[in-house]
Amino acid sequence: MEKRDTFSQPLVGMSHEAKFNQALDALGHQYRRRLAVRLLEHNPQDTKTVSKATTDADIDAIERVHVHLPKLETAGYITWDRESGIVEKGPRWEEVASVVKVLQAHEDELPGHLI
């Protein structure tokens, strides 16, 4: 079965379930969750600062630039200035922010350090 790229789906006609699934997929890596939490606290963020804040989920610049930030940007959750490294809330930010707020509110109930 071929995996469908949910990030290239058009927004028009997307069901609430599809939008929710896309938000969960976007938050599927600890770096992306931590970036989202930091954006809740302060907008904009410097991607270099966020990467220094990660400890057990350290990732290299190549993965950050070629995987994580493009995934969030393509979905419209962030805007990203590649030259400066500055990330801001995107046009669809609220869709992912609501999921992050729930995770953050129940962080002590989650196994390990997921956020």
Backbone as a chain_set.jsonl record, in Angstrom:
{"seq": "MEKRDTFSQPLVGMSHEAKFNQALDALGHQYRRRLAVRLLEHNPQDTKTVSKATTDADIDAIERVHVHLPKLETAGYITWDRESGIVEKGPRWEEVASVVKVLQAHEDELPGHLI", "coords": {"N": [[0.838, -1.172, 0.0], [0.623, 2.169, -0.865], [2.054, 4.943, 0.742], [0.406, 7.892, 1.557], [1.116, 11.268, 1.01], [0.33, 13.49, 3.282], [0.816, 16.17, 3.511], [0.784, 17.381, 1.068], [-1.784, 17.539, 0.307], [-4.656, 19.348, -0.805], [-6.104, 22.105, 1.001], [-8.764, 22.808, 0.735], [-11.807, 21.34, 1.236], [-10.739, 19.486, 2.983], [-11.292, 17.267, 5.584], [-12.169, 17.608, 9.091], [-11.035, 15.548, 10.486], [-8.93, 14.788, 8.782], [-7.35, 17.108, 8.895], [-6.681, 17.061, 11.604], [-5.24, 14.645, 11.737], [-3.1, 15.37, 10.117], [-1.931, 17.369, 11.688], [-1.114, 15.822, 13.896], [0.754, 14.171, 12.609], [2.627, 16.091, 11.859], [3.632, 16.756, 14.337], [5.095, 14.598, 15.02], [7.779, 14.237, 15.694], [10.189, 14.855, 18.228], [11.713, 17.244, 18.05], [10.101, 18.902, 16.433], [7.826, 19.107, 18.037], [8.896, 20.427, 20.284], [9.696, 22.83, 19.113], [7.181, 23.843, 18.425], [6.036, 24.17, 20.983], [7.724, 26.136, 21.991], [7.097, 28.205, 20.224], [4.511, 28.719, 21.056], [5.058, 29.962, 23.43], [6.702, 32.115, 22.726], [6.845, 34.149, 19.935], [8.552, 35.413, 17.22], [10.821, 32.547, 16.701], [14.265, 31.648, 16.892], [15.763, 29.273, 14.967], [18.205, 28.147, 15.579], [18.515, 28.557, 18.301], [16.427, 27.004, 19.302], [17.298, 24.452, 18.576], [19.52, 24.206, 20.231], [18.271, 23.971, 22.631], [17.293, 21.439, 22.742], [17.911, 18.252, 24.127], [18.124, 15.265, 24.67], [17.169, 14.721, 22.195], [18.791, 15.676, 20.208], [19.499, 16.94, 17.021], [21.027, 17.091, 13.821], [22.014, 19.921, 11.784], [21.449, 19.431, 9.118], [19.312, 17.582, 9.09], [17.405, 19.126, 10.439], [17.059, 21.299, 8.675], [16.373, 20.069, 6.252], [14.344, 18.261, 6.771], [12.634, 18.572, 9.197], [11.87, 21.396, 9.557], [10.963, 22.039, 6.889], [8.742, 20.293, 6.749], [6.916, 21.309, 8.642], [6.581, 23.859, 7.58], [5.568, 23.395, 4.976], [3.072, 22.388, 5.593], [1.914, 24.653, 6.49], [2.009, 25.474, 9.095], [4.095, 26.909, 10.135], [6.083, 29.796, 9.222], [9.152, 30.25, 7.604], [12.211, 31.759, 7.538], [14.815, 31.13, 5.69], [17.349, 32.271, 5.431], [17.853, 33.872, 7.75], [17.14, 32.094, 9.711], [14.919, 32.358, 11.232], [11.8, 31.488, 12.596], [8.303, 31.668, 12.404], [4.872, 31.75, 13.542], [2.645, 30.196, 11.319], [0.082, 30.46, 8.682], [-1.73, 28.403, 9.254], [-1.35, 27.889, 11.889], [-2.951, 27.725, 14.264], [-4.278, 25.282, 14.07], [-2.388, 23.297, 14.688], [-1.469, 24.292, 17.077], [-3.529, 23.951, 18.931], [-3.438, 21.199, 19.421], [-0.875, 20.956, 20.515], [-1.216, 22.454, 22.847], [-2.961, 20.808, 24.308], [-1.328, 18.527, 24.646], [0.711, 19.7, 26.146], [-0.692, 20.485, 28.448], [-1.187, 18.046, 29.595], [1.24, 16.931, 30.038], [2.595, 15.767, 32.238], [1.314, 13.373, 32.477], [2.069, 11.856, 30.363], [4.176, 9.295, 28.947], [7.692, 9.252, 29.591], [9.848, 11.833, 28.202], [8.238, 13.472, 26.187], [7.665, 15.934, 25.167]], "CA": [[0.0, 0.0, 0.0], [1.412, 3.378, -0.997], [1.798, 5.942, 1.77], [-0.048, 9.157, 0.994], [1.743, 12.456, 1.602], [-0.772, 14.34, 3.74], [1.182, 17.574, 3.457], [0.551, 17.94, -0.256], [-3.217, 17.568, 0.055], [-5.218, 20.697, -0.766], [-6.889, 22.384, 2.204], [-10.181, 22.881, 0.391], [-12.468, 20.045, 1.338], [-10.12, 18.6, 3.975], [-12.159, 17.055, 6.739], [-11.561, 17.907, 10.389], [-10.198, 14.398, 10.821], [-7.706, 14.868, 7.984], [-6.543, 18.195, 9.453], [-6.169, 16.582, 12.887], [-4.204, 13.66, 11.429], [-1.953, 16.106, 9.6], [-1.296, 18.013, 12.84], [-0.416, 14.77, 14.648], [1.913, 13.77, 11.821], [3.602, 17.186, 11.941], [4.2, 16.741, 15.678], [5.602, 13.248, 15.215], [9.18, 14.207, 16.135], [10.372, 15.697, 19.404], [12.182, 18.578, 17.668], [8.96, 19.687, 15.952], [6.98, 19.399, 19.207], [9.557, 21.453, 21.097], [9.6, 24.098, 18.389], [5.796, 24.305, 18.559], [5.864, 24.644, 22.358], [8.438, 27.41, 22.112], [6.325, 29.218, 19.503], [3.388, 29.085, 21.929], [5.585, 30.841, 24.475], [7.288, 33.324, 22.146], [6.851, 34.164, 18.475], [9.177, 34.311, 16.484], [11.901, 31.774, 17.305], [15.466, 31.411, 16.103], [15.894, 27.816, 14.911], [19.469, 27.746, 16.212], [18.246, 28.55, 19.732], [15.581, 25.84, 19.587], [18.087, 23.227, 18.478], [20.377, 24.13, 21.41], [17.423, 23.643, 23.771], [17.022, 20.008, 22.755], [18.98, 17.521, 24.798], [18.163, 13.871, 24.249], [16.688, 14.606, 20.82], [19.635, 16.511, 19.364], [19.52, 16.614, 15.611], [21.988, 17.947, 13.137], [21.455, 20.994, 10.965], [20.942, 18.883, 7.851], [17.978, 17.031, 9.355], [16.527, 20.249, 10.793], [16.812, 22.121, 7.489], [15.828, 19.306, 5.133], [13.222, 17.399, 7.161], [11.691, 19.062, 10.195], [11.311, 22.718, 9.24], [10.129, 21.989, 5.677], [7.487, 19.593, 7.025], [6.023, 22.258, 9.31], [6.317, 24.968, 6.667], [4.702, 22.913, 3.893], [1.719, 22.248, 6.145], [1.398, 25.985, 6.795], [2.015, 25.711, 10.533], [5.113, 27.93, 10.394], [6.808, 30.421, 8.119], [10.555, 30.058, 7.935], [13.175, 32.529, 6.756], [15.997, 30.265, 5.643], [18.578, 33.056, 5.596], [18.05, 34.287, 9.14], [16.827, 30.986, 10.62], [13.776, 32.743, 12.06], [10.549, 30.768, 12.368], [7.135, 32.321, 13.0], [3.604, 31.047, 13.375], [2.142, 30.274, 9.95], [-1.35, 30.697, 8.507], [-2.509, 27.308, 9.836], [-0.766, 27.666, 13.205], [-3.929, 27.368, 15.303], [-4.627, 23.854, 13.972], [-1.388, 22.514, 15.412], [-1.341, 24.858, 18.425], [-4.523, 23.348, 19.814], [-2.935, 19.868, 19.796], [0.27, 21.186, 21.395], [-1.74, 22.91, 24.141], [-3.483, 19.623, 25.006], [-0.167, 17.741, 25.063], [1.394, 20.44, 27.198], [-1.526, 20.454, 29.652], [-1.164, 16.693, 30.156], [2.623, 16.465, 29.9], [2.975, 14.91, 33.366], [0.633, 12.09, 32.324], [2.645, 11.178, 29.205], [5.396, 8.542, 29.279], [8.972, 9.83, 29.166], [9.932, 13.268, 27.898], [7.757, 13.545, 24.807], [7.574, 17.326, 24.72]], "C": [[0.886, 1.24, 0.0], [1.029, 4.382, 0.083], [1.46, 7.267, 1.104], [0.595, 10.323, 1.739], [0.644, 13.428, 1.983], [-0.455, 15.813, 3.609], [0.96, 18.186, 2.088], [-0.935, 17.973, -0.616], [-3.725, 19.007, 0.077], [-6.075, 20.875, 0.483], [-8.381, 22.396, 1.927], [-10.765, 21.479, 0.457], [-11.811, 19.08, 2.304], [-11.046, 18.478, 5.167], [-11.417, 17.446, 8.022], [-10.629, 16.774, 10.798], [-8.879, 14.44, 10.057], [-6.783, 15.969, 8.508], [-5.912, 17.772, 10.781], [-5.04, 15.576, 12.67], [-2.938, 14.336, 10.919], [-1.205, 16.792, 10.739], [-0.524, 16.988, 13.666], [0.838, 14.309, 13.923], [3.011, 14.83, 11.912], [4.306, 17.204, 13.293], [4.84, 15.405, 16.027], [7.059, 13.136, 15.628], [9.356, 15.208, 17.273], [10.857, 17.1, 19.042], [11.009, 19.456, 17.24], [8.006, 20.026, 17.095], [7.602, 20.507, 20.049], [9.526, 22.813, 20.422], [8.198, 24.673, 18.544], [5.531, 24.841, 19.964], [6.54, 25.998, 22.525], [7.711, 28.531, 21.364], [5.085, 29.633, 20.28], [3.84, 30.132, 22.939], [6.108, 32.158, 23.917], [7.373, 33.179, 20.628], [7.531, 35.455, 18.036], [10.246, 33.587, 17.311], [13.07, 31.694, 16.34], [15.715, 29.908, 16.122], [17.184, 27.33, 15.563], [19.297, 27.663, 17.726], [17.423, 27.329, 20.116], [16.405, 24.573, 19.551], [19.03, 23.084, 19.67], [19.576, 23.716, 22.641], [17.09, 22.153, 23.836], [18.192, 19.297, 23.405], [19.041, 16.1, 24.252], [17.693, 13.689, 22.809], [17.512, 15.481, 19.874], [19.63, 15.999, 17.921], [20.508, 17.532, 14.937], [21.271, 18.945, 12.236], [20.859, 20.466, 9.674], [19.529, 18.347, 8.037], [16.976, 18.14, 9.67], [16.102, 21.011, 9.54], [16.111, 21.355, 6.375], [14.631, 18.428, 5.48], [12.202, 18.153, 8.024], [11.063, 20.418, 9.857], [10.494, 22.707, 7.951], [8.773, 21.306, 5.904], [6.469, 20.534, 7.664], [5.643, 23.417, 8.386], [5.361, 24.557, 5.546], [3.261, 22.794, 4.352], [1.097, 23.602, 6.473], [1.379, 26.319, 8.272], [3.029, 26.778, 10.926], [5.47, 28.633, 9.092], [8.263, 30.428, 8.563], [11.421, 30.865, 6.987], [14.484, 31.751, 6.797], [17.304, 31.032, 5.861], [18.852, 33.384, 7.053], [17.854, 33.137, 10.131], [15.637, 31.275, 11.517], [12.514, 32.007, 11.612], [9.444, 31.524, 13.088], [5.913, 31.446, 12.792], [3.087, 31.274, 11.957], [0.638, 30.445, 9.897], [-2.246, 29.598, 9.096], [-2.036, 26.966, 11.251], [-1.775, 27.147, 14.222], [-4.321, 25.893, 15.254], [-3.656, 22.99, 14.76], [-1.247, 23.015, 16.851], [-2.328, 24.222, 19.388], [-4.076, 21.964, 20.28], [-1.77, 20.021, 20.779], [-0.198, 21.615, 22.784], [-2.284, 21.737, 24.959], [-2.324, 18.764, 25.507], [0.55, 18.404, 26.239], [0.616, 20.392, 28.514], [-1.473, 19.099, 30.358], [0.228, 16.087, 30.112], [3.027, 15.501, 31.009], [2.313, 13.529, 33.316], [1.208, 11.257, 31.181], [3.908, 10.433, 29.609], [6.649, 9.266, 28.781], [8.911, 11.332, 28.983], [9.529, 13.478, 26.443], [7.681, 14.964, 24.281], [8.874, 18.035, 25.018]], "O": [[1.814, 1.332, 0.804], [-0.151, 4.645, 0.316], [2.157, 7.705, 0.189], [0.607, 10.346, 2.97], [0.087, 14.113, 1.126], [-1.37, 16.636, 3.597], [0.949, 19.41, 1.964], [-1.3, 18.386, -1.717], [-3.269, 19.806, 0.895], [-6.692, 19.926, 0.966], [-9.177, 22.034, 2.793], [-10.273, 20.554, -0.188], [-12.278, 17.949, 2.441], [-11.527, 19.481, 5.695], [-10.195, 17.594, 8.027], [-9.569, 17.006, 11.38], [-7.824, 14.159, 10.626], [-5.568, 15.784, 8.559], [-4.753, 18.085, 11.052], [-4.007, 15.642, 13.337], [-1.83, 13.918, 11.253], [0.026, 16.797, 10.755], [0.599, 17.256, 14.091], [1.872, 14.081, 14.551], [4.19, 14.497, 12.03], [5.46, 17.624, 13.382], [5.096, 15.117, 17.196], [7.533, 12.031, 15.891], [8.743, 16.276, 17.275], [10.441, 18.065, 19.682], [10.926, 20.62, 17.634], [7.438, 21.117, 17.12], [6.904, 21.425, 20.48], [9.35, 23.835, 21.085], [8.046, 25.873, 18.771], [4.865, 25.865, 20.116], [5.976, 26.905, 23.138], [7.708, 29.676, 21.816], [4.649, 30.78, 20.178], [3.103, 31.064, 23.262], [5.975, 33.201, 24.558], [7.911, 32.198, 20.115], [7.099, 36.525, 18.464], [10.534, 33.956, 18.449], [12.887, 31.674, 15.123], [15.863, 29.327, 17.197], [17.237, 26.202, 16.053], [19.878, 26.785, 18.365], [17.688, 26.691, 21.136], [16.235, 23.702, 20.404], [19.32, 21.963, 20.088], [20.138, 23.17, 23.59], [16.652, 21.661, 24.876], [19.341, 19.708, 23.243], [19.922, 15.777, 23.455], [17.814, 12.593, 22.261], [17.001, 15.968, 18.866], [19.74, 14.802, 17.657], [20.792, 18.625, 15.428], [20.076, 18.819, 11.967], [19.864, 21.002, 9.187], [18.645, 18.631, 7.228], [15.832, 18.094, 9.218], [14.925, 21.328, 9.368], [15.33, 21.941, 5.626], [13.97, 17.904, 4.583], [11.054, 18.343, 7.622], [9.839, 20.553, 9.876], [9.422, 23.311, 7.913], [7.771, 21.706, 5.312], [5.301, 20.552, 7.275], [4.509, 23.893, 8.415], [4.443, 25.304, 5.21], [2.335, 23.067, 3.588], [-0.108, 23.692, 6.709], [0.803, 27.33, 8.672], [2.85, 27.472, 11.927], [5.196, 28.131, 8.003], [8.566, 30.591, 9.745], [11.368, 30.673, 5.772], [15.172, 31.723, 7.818], [18.257, 30.487, 6.418], [19.969, 33.193, 7.534], [18.343, 33.197, 11.259], [15.371, 30.527, 12.458], [12.208, 31.918, 10.423], [9.613, 31.965, 14.225], [5.917, 30.525, 11.976], [3.089, 32.399, 11.457], [-0.016, 30.561, 10.934], [-3.41, 29.856, 9.403], [-2.298, 25.87, 11.747], [-1.473, 26.215, 14.968], [-4.66, 25.312, 16.284], [-4.072, 22.045, 15.431], [-0.937, 22.231, 17.748], [-1.991, 23.979, 20.547], [-4.317, 21.599, 21.431], [-1.694, 19.29, 21.766], [0.367, 21.183, 23.789], [-2.086, 21.684, 26.172], [-2.331, 18.321, 26.655], [0.94, 17.741, 27.2], [1.217, 20.27, 29.582], [-1.686, 19.012, 31.567], [0.378, 14.865, 30.144], [3.726, 14.521, 30.751], [2.717, 12.621, 34.042], [0.873, 10.081, 31.043], [4.632, 10.871, 30.503], [6.659, 9.823, 27.683], [8.044, 12.012, 29.532], [10.384, 13.642, 25.572], [7.636, 15.174, 23.069], [9.013, 19.221, 24.721]]}, "num_chains": 1, "name": "protein.A"}
